[in-house]
Amino acid sequence: MSNYHIKHLEEYYQVYRKSVRNPEVFWEEIAEEHFMWRKKWDKVLSWDFTKPEVKWFEGAKLNITENCIDRHLYTRGDKTAIIFEPNNPEEEAQHISYRELHEKVCRFANVLKAKGIQKGDRVCIYLPMIPELAISMLACARIGAIHSIVFAGFSSTALASRINDATCKMVITSDGSYRGAKTIDLQGIVDDALEKCECVESVLVVKRINSEIRMKEDRDEWVQPLLDNANTDCEPEIMDAEDSLFILYTSGSTGKPKGMLHTTAGYMVYTAYTFKNVFQYREKDVYWCSADIGWITGHSYIVYGPLCNGATSIMFEGVPSYPDFGRFWDIVDKHKVSQFYTAPTAIRALAKEGVEHVAKHDLSTLKVLGTVGEPINEEAWHWYDDNVGKRKAPIVDTYFQTENGGIMLTPIPYVTPTKPTYATLPFIGIQPCLMDENGVELNGNQVEGKLCIKFPWPSIARTIWGDHQRYKDTYFSAYENKYFTGDGALRDEVGYYRITGRVDDVIIVSGHNLGTAPIEDAINEHPAVAESAIVGFPHDIKGNALYGYVTLKETGESRNHDNLRKEINQIITEQIGPIAKLDKVQFTNGLPKTRSGKIMRRILRKIAGKDGDNLGDISTLLNPEVVQDIKDNVL
Ligand code: WT7
């Protein structure tokens, strides 16, 4: 066996060195031994960060669903692939075996084909966390269609812009979704969105909440009768290594979301290999990642990575607070979960409710705990360690981005000694570096700078759908020959990395990546608003919350501020979704600007974070006089 399962620290360093000294030999060995190929590659890697262009396993032929499903049928046909845990604990959980998953994916794939979906077509999936979400994404991959999953918390406007950007031919949705005690009318949101989308020819609707919905003739159809009549076998489309697998949108510092494009072979190899090692997955383990499949964490570490390893992966439909704050621990107990992976914001929210909710449940099966999506503060780390892992289950603080496809910085449990708030070491094959303000790489330890990656890894996104120039400008232009993450980081005395946060106009709120520009664009649509600026400020549970500074047009100045705040949040909810709502809105007479007219967010950030006495020299501003006024009225 090549170094597929790392078991001790010496081995980590040894394998790491090999992966960096000779990446092509290293990844070739992993790819050869652990995956199913219809044809092997002609070339392991070609790359050029100046174009930028990256190709892994060129010439190889495969289908990722054969790797995730078919090849397990002989050895693990009856093993559970997916455990579906419904929103309501009284509804029975579903166990879907690899054999059943094969049948369901094949049926769905045949329905897609019958509806005219072909290799390369884009299919938008807007579904809650129900089995059909995983099944339909795999069905797309089976026939070579490119899935574009939109998180079902996004508004109809946000959905429409994503559907149009990728010119999706089809939308897959449900009659609604359960979220705690609430239901959400998903199909209604799709209906609204599609008024603005001409590219969509058909909509398949999954029945979940039995609501009365309006079906649009010649466009909308219930999927179940089609599935019932579909053939249970579907030959996989044979894909090239670099054929597109999916598009997933992430917000950026300008208004339009970026459709990150991931391709087939490299993404498969990297997500499978990271999954196995970061969670030290063993055959009988039950693994649970509580993220939504609408985010990259769910794509890579609920579906593709786990299934590729023949794992049992839980899909949870609900929320951590329903029916009570012990729901997560109830699920761990009920399904005897071995690895649990969640976001720091969830840990902070649950910690606030007290340990009694944890103490009621048997968590002794837990071997590994993970966090992802934002920096974890020391208090939350210890709470998780003490109360959930009982100091016996190591915590892996995993750092990565939608653009990366898979985990970049992480401890390997039982291998890398952990350190609270540190994502610790680069994963095998990852070559991080820190850059100073002059664009010079910082050598040695105990340094802090901007985090870049020097060498391609197999699951790096290949482009932004429809806008390669933007891909280049955003990630490959700040530093020559390097991928720039947009994050700041420090390297401590032993070489461990700690992410210090975004250094651009992206704010991570409750683990969700939000660009300031799209939110400001939404606010500016309010007729009374002249101008606005959004910054993040520290929040106990969300990590960061949003603070808006808004100047009003003369006509709006007499308006009631509380009403305006509500209206502003209403617009944000409509245009983006409730996750982007502002916690605080301060109305001001002006925004501090440089002489070239750029809003000085650094100053606004400090004031919002109650650090307004420490602004440094503001005399070079175009309008230094507004600063005092803003400070005096800070919320
Ligand atoms: C941004 C990427 C990939 C998971 C979901 C988020 C932040 C992610 C960590 C971590 C500190 C983290 C970074 C990154 N982030 N993981 N372990 N520690 N920060 O994916 O929406 O593409 O956001 O999330 O700022 O750039 P995403």
Boltz pocket constraint, residues with backbone or C-beta under 6 A from the ligand:
constraints:
  - pocket:
      binder: B
      contacts: [[A, 250], [A, 295], [A, 296], [A, 297], [A, 371], [A, 372], [A, 373], [A, 374], [A, 375], [A, 376], [A, 397], [A, 398], [A, 399], [A, 400], [A, 401], [A, 402], [A, 403], [A, 423], [A, 485], [A, 486], [A, 487], [A, 499], [A, 501], [A, 502], [A, 508], [A, 511], [A, 512], [A, 513]]
      max_distance: 6.0
